[in-house]
Amino acid sequence: MNKLRSIDFQIHNKINSSGLFLCCLLVCLSMFLTSCSKDSVSDNDDISSERIVSNVTTPKREWVYVPEVFTVENGSADYERMQPVGDTFCYVSFGEESGNGTKSICQYSLNDGELKSVPINWLEGGNDWDPGYRFFTQDYGLYMTANVYPAAGSMKRFLCRFDLEGNCMFSKDITEQAGGNVSIHELTADSQGRIYIFLDNGELLLYTSGGDYHGSISYNSPENQTIVQINGACEGADGRIYFCIGKESMNMAGSDKEGTAGVRCTLMEVDFENARLLEIAGNLPNINGLCMGTGKNEDSAGGSDGLDGGYDLLLYDDRAVYGYCFDTQKNDSGSAGEELFLWMDSDINGYCVTNLYLLEDDRLCATVVDWMNDDRGIVVLERTKAEQAPKREELVLATVDGGSDLATMAVKFNRGNSQYHLTVKSYESLTDLYNAILTKEPMDLIDLSGINVQKLADRGLFEDLTPYVDQSEAFDRSDFVDGILDVYTCDDVLVGIPAEFMIQTVVGNGALLDNKEGLTLDELYLIENRNPGVKAFDGVTKEEILQYFMMFNENAFIDWDTGSCQFDTEEFKVLLEYVSQFPDSVASGRENESLSSKIKEGKVLFAVAELYPSMLRDYVKMFGGDAVCVGFPTADGKGGHLLISSDAYAIAAVSEHKESAWQFIEEILTQEKKGELYVELWFTYPALKEKLNEKAEFSIKKNEVTWDDVNMVLKLVPNATPFFSVDDAVIQIINEEAEVYYSGQKGIDDVVSVIQNRIQLYVNENK
């Protein structure tokens, strides 16, 4: 047959006004959209007169930073390069919305919401130039680089200055210093009008206020074999230019040098007159940017968690904003300074902050750009005594390594809620999160990503969501894909509801499998023995295959109820022996033969498949039209399919705010997303039938999938297992001890004996 075996049915359901919060797409897609849309701005921006005010109280801090959000309704303002001059925010518009292509300087007043726009009057031929980096001066003038292409394959680069009326004051050819083989990473100017251009080859170009070349400085050391990035530049309160560079030391093999952990930053000062750099501090954590501090105030008593005492600079990363003092911060302390506040406490997604500024009245201001979630705007932060800010009850969402997606959802929830404020609390590992749940740390919501739901549900740690679903006005049980709620029901307790999902399974040839739709480990070994010289799997490491097998067979080796372990049995020895044939790592590159080719040529039997809509037809072709989802080997041979969920959350049994926690879950499930990105099937399937129907029909019309493809995935849902990571400690013990068996240093009996003893001790301590 010429399709993946499936049940032929189509989902139909009553029309429901509920939407669905779509999971964020791949990070690379987000970056692509952001980069492609940076200059999509208009001269006719309609600034919303409504200002969104959100008050946050952080009890542990003396001060809080209350946000006021200014938004541009038509979404065309260039927030990423928007810059305050006094109480006015300036940016360059490219006229693409109006269709006339006129480049203009736009000025938006925070005080009265007035928007002014003046056209940029280029010199001859300037309208065809490609504008690059820009910087606004305190008199509303504009410095800007521009590229021009006089002939095919050639490029010239110019440095231009425009006055507040948009008239060109000068246009200097800087091609000789900043030629077309390098990119500009940053442009700034000081209060004297002197210009600083940072290139990606590690060179800083200096120009006078009249655009004359003053010299260059290298901020990279080629002999150190480092990768250098500019993490922001600004003028300090003392009138000097400071910038931060991030360096990642690499050896010739491309790995970290001497145990260096990731990117570390160096804070530098520019001595313009002498064309040299002064190092202010090294070994800083990887920050995202910096801005002018308040400067020193000798009359102020200072104080913790505030700007009273003044700071030379303010630094920020994805998480928080820090105050940095040159005279009190040690050069090599490894600290970004005093933590002033967390972005999330001020209802800002720190991952999406493009710039931080200090306004003339000492308020802070952040520009935010989140294209994927339609969150773009200016956020002005008013420093306020905590006791003077309106109070909101704190909701805590517990997760492992919570990132931008969770921050986005929390911010959206908080801005629309005057009674509760949701805080995302991240734990470093699943073990840490498990311990927090088991010891009943205060929390209201639990991110179920990677969690062994059954293991924790058995202990009564989750609230049953069934009554909430039954009472919901937004949806009922029949509105969800068949079986999806059963997947997250443990002992009659509905633990969570995913907003979207994807299935990961094993796909094989139906004829080879004798029409089986599932395998035991013994049957897998037998099939491989019947096909000598042929691999069962390819492109999978020892650690990965062990994880997959343990997900569906952990209960064969650990009984968490009784605390007994069975790792010294013949069954585990055979499993470990089988795992030993897989590589420690998987090579990648164009020179490697594809999995599809290996399967077609009979070199590989199975594919570990993530059933994205766009990949379904590929698996059919791999197996000559007779592909069947057999699943990972299980003890009962029914086939193990993993349901990888997006935005599935449980309500903690210890929560004192269960109704509000449910409000968050309901908002995640019903939130509507607009735009072309959200109208078709991409990488996941919506859990609500209505949304799935809509997206499937759209994708079918584009000939991307068929209903047979979609139904094949839906058939697997009722019998799927929520994806979870096998206990970190268990896998770590097996991997650590098995290494000497894999390398031939010890026999398997000795190794499994040690594994048995170590895991037994761990289970005794944690059952």
PEDA-V752346 format. One line per field, one symbol per residue. ss: DSSP state (a for helix, b for strand, c for the rest). psi: psi as a letter, one per 40 degrees, with the letter a starting at -180 (. if undefined). Layout:
ss->???
psi->???
This chain:
ss->ccccccccccccccccccccccccccaaaaaaaaaaccccccccccbccccbbbccccccccbbbbbbbbcbccccccaaacbbbccbbbbbbccccccccccbbbbbbcccccbbbbbcbccccaaacbbbbbbbcccccbbbbbbbcccccccbbbbbbbccccbbbbbbbccccccccccbbbbbbcccccbbbbbcccbbbbbcccccbbbbbbcccaaacbbbbbbbbbbcccccbbbbbbbbbbcccccbcccccccbbbbbbbbccccbbbbbbbbbccccbbbbccccccccccccccccccccbbbbcccbbbbbcccccccccccccbbbbbcaaacccaaabbbbbbcccccbbbbbbbaaacbbbbbbbbbbbaaaccccbbbbbbbbcccaaaaaaaaaaaaccccbbbbbbbbccaaaaaaaaaccccccbbbccbccaaaaaccccbcccaaaaaacccccaaabcccaaaacbbccbbcccccbbbbbbbbbbcccccccccccaaaaaaaaacccccbcccccbaaaaaaaaaaaaaaacbbccccbbccccaaaaaaaaaacccbcccccccccccaaaaaacccbccbbbbccaaaaaaaaaaccccbbbccbcccccccbcbbbbbccbbbbcccccaaaaaaaaaaaaacccccaaaccccccbbcbaaaaaaaaaaaaacccccaaaaaaaaaaacccbbcbcccaaaaaaaaaaaaaaacccccaaaaaaaaaaaaaaaaaaac
psi->ifihhihgiihiiihheiahhhiiaidddddddddeedegiiefhhhhehhhhhhhhgdeidiihhihhhihdefeigddeihhhbehhiihieeddeeeehhihhhhhddeehhihhihgiihedeeihibiihhiefeihhhiiiigdiheiiihihihiaeeehhdihhhfdddgieeiihdihiiaeeeiihhhieefhhhhiieeeiheaihheigdeefihhihfiiihieeeihiihihhhhiadeeiihfehhahiihhiihgddefiihhdiifiihidaiihaeihgdeieaiifiedeiidihiiaddihihhhdeehidfdeieahhdiiddeffhhdeehdihihideeiihihhhgddefghahhhhhhihdeeiiiiihhhhhihfhaddddddddddddehedihhhhhhididddddddddefihidihheheigddddddefeiihedddddehediadeeihheddddehhfehhdihidiiihhahhahdddefeifiiidddddddddegiehidiifhiddddddddddeedeeehgddeeiifefidddddddddddeiidihiiidehhiddddddeedidihhhhgideedddddddffefihgdiihideeehhhhhhihfhiihhdehefddddddddddddehhhiiddeeihceihidhdddddddddddddefdiidddddddddeddeihhhihihddddddddddeddddeediidddddddddddddddddee.
